[in-house]
């Protein structure tokens, strides 16, 4: 296997390894996923490290009076590299996925994991069996909030985020396959002109789009929302997840096994 950290520039890879090593001393990661522009196919040399993780709590901690913390965050700049780290507990993540949470889904099925485990590999087919049309609500809502942010400050980066979210949701609903890289999706869904946004982002990430470009992409993003809605209507996915019992049984057995191992 190759070095999964090779997706990052060397200086960022060093910081990422250090940060994950530090956080791994505090909790047991199931997967460490590199999200953000790196996963979406349009990173810049100064893109932050968007580290989205899943960890598993010690089973004993779930049995006492004090419920364990389900979410841990870390945001800081290390050696000039911005780190945005979040880790959520496994049970919380799986409940979210069953409810249609695409952010959690991408951590399990995404292709840019920096570190993985045997538990992660067991989870991938189970989670694939949980896909449902509930995902439409997540991707549409997420894209809508990003579009609102773009309208307040219409940059190429913000337009790319809206388009990535809408097309990832469209492809997922149509095919049952998760693809987060916009450059793999834009031609297939008729948005090849997004290359101009990619070029603009590389040149000036914070530069506001010119009026004509702003109007053009406002129309194009509306078309992307329409494609997402049409995908939901035509989706072969079930209305509700169908593997809830299998996921629940796996989680219970996993927690029991960890408890026995510590006994």
N, C-alpha and C positions, 0 to 999 in steps of 0.2 A: 504493500500500500504506500502511496505517496504521502508527502507531508501536507496535511490539511491546512496548515497555517500558511502555505505558499500562496494562497489567494491574496494575502496581504503584502504590502511593501515590507521590506526587512525590519525597518524601525518600528512599524506598527505591530508586526508579528512578535517582536521581543516584548513589547508592552502587553500585548494580549496574553502571551504565555505567563508573564509575571502576575497579571491580575487574576487570571483563572487559577493559577497555583495558589495564590493567597486565598481566594474564595473557596477553593476546594478543601482547604484546611478547616473551614467552618461548616460545610455541608456537603453531602454526597450528591454530586451532579449525575443525572441520568443522561443528559445531553447538554452540550454547550453549542448554541447556534449563533452564527454570525448573520444578523439581519441588516436592515437598512440598505443604503446604496450599494454595498458590496453584494448583497443577495439579489438586488433588483437590476443589476447589469449596468449601472452607471456611476461607479465610484469615482471620486476625485482624490488626488494625492493627500488632501487634508480631510477626507471624510472621517467622521468619528467612528469609534469602535462600538457598534450597537450589538452588545452581547446579551442575548435572550436565552435564559437557561431554564431547565427543569431539574429540580432536586427531589429527593425522597427523604422524608422525615424518619427518624428512628421510631419504630413501632411503639416502644415504651412511651414516647412522648405523646402519642395519640390516646393513651389509656388513662392518663392522669387528669387532674382537675384543671390544669393549665393547658389550653389548646396551643399547639406550636404555631409560631408565626408562619404564615403561608407565603409571604412575599418579602424579598430582600432587594434593596436598591443600593446602587453605588454610582455616583456621578462625580467625576473629577478629571483633571488634566494631569497626565503623567508624562514627563519628558516631551511635552509639546503635543501629546496625543490625547484627544478627548475620549473618555470612557463613559459609556452609558450602559451599565450592567443592571439587569433585573433577573431574578430567579424566582420561580413559583413552584410550590409543592405539587407533587405528582397528582394527588387526588383532586386538588383544585384545578389543575390543568385538564385532567380527563373529564371532569364535570363540565368545564368550559367547552371542550371539544364537542361533547354530546349536545351542548346547547347551540353549537354553530360558531364558536369562537375561532376565526381564521388565524388570529395571531398565535394562539396556542397550537393550532394545527400545523402552522408553518414550522414551528420549532421541532415537531416530530417528523414531518415528512419533507421538510426543506432539504435542499442539496448542498447547503453551505455550512454544515456542522463542522466545528473545529475539533470537538472531542465527543466521542460516542462511547456507549457501553453495551454490554449484552442485553440489559433491560431495554435499552432504546431499540435494538434490533428486534426484540420480541414485540415491542409496541407497534412498530410500523405497520405490519399487516392488520393488527387489531384496529388501529385507528383508521386505516383505509376502509375497513368494514363499517365505520361509523359515519361515513360521509352522507349528508342529506341536504335537502333543499333549504334547511335552516341557514346554510352558509350564505345564501343570497342576502339575507338581512344584514349580516356582518359586513360583507364586502361593499354592499351599497351604502350602508351607514358610514363606514370608514371612508369610502371615497367621497361621500357628500361632505363630511367634515373637512377633508383635505381640500375639496373644491372651494369651500367657504374661506379657508386660509389663503388659497391662491387668489381669490377675488380681492382680498384685503391687500395682498402684495403679490401681483402676478409675475412670478419669476419662472424660468424654465424648469428649475428644480421642482417647484411645487406642482407645475403642470405634469411633470413626469411621474410624480408620486400618485397623483390622481389616476393617470392613465394606467400605471402599473397595477394599482389596486383593482381597478375595474376589469382589466384584462385577465389578471390572475383569477378573479372570481368568475369571469365568463368562461374561461378555459376549464376551470375546476367543475363548474356546473354542467358543462357540455360533455366533458370526457371523463371526469372522475380522477384526473391527474393534476397534481400540483406543480405549477411552473411559476416561479416568482421573477424570473429574469425577463424584463420587458423586451430585450433585444431578441428573445426567442419567440415572442408573442406578437409583436406589432405588425409584421408583414402578414401573418396568417389571418389577422382580423382586420386588415385594411387600414392600418395606421402607420404605414411606412414613413410618412412625413415626420414622424417623431424623431427621426435622425437629426433634423434641424434643432430640435430641443436638446438632444444629446450634445451636439456641437456647441450650442449656446451655453449649456451648463459648464462644459469644460473650459470655455473662454472666460465666463464671468458668472459665477454661481449665484451671486446676489443681485445681479443687474435685472431691473424690471423690464419686462418685454415691451417692445414697441407697440403702439396702438393697434396696428394692423395685425400683428402676430397675436396680440391679446384677443382680438375679436375672432380671429381664425380658430384659436385653440378653445375658446369658449364654446364655439359650435362643435368642434371635434370632441370635446369632452362630453357634451350632451349626447353625441352619437355613441360614445363609449358607454354611457349610462343606459342608453336604449339597448345596446348589445347585451349588457349584463341582465337587464330585465327580460329580454327575449330568451336568453340562455336559461333563466329560471323557469320560464314557461315550457321550454322544450327539454328540460333536463331529464335524463334517465335515472337520476338519483331518487331515492325514496323521499317522501315528505318528512319522515322522522327517521332517526337512526335506528338500525335494526340489530345492532350487536351490543346492546346495553348490557345484557346478562353476561356475555363473554368478557367484556371489559371489566365489569364488576368482579367476576370470579377471578380474573387475572390479578387485579389489584389486591384482593383479599389474600390470595395465595402468596403473592410477592411480599406482602407485609408479614404474613405468618413465617415465611422462610427467613426473613431478616431477623425476626424476633428469636426464632430457633437458633440462628447462627450466633446470636449474642448471648444465648443462654448458658 
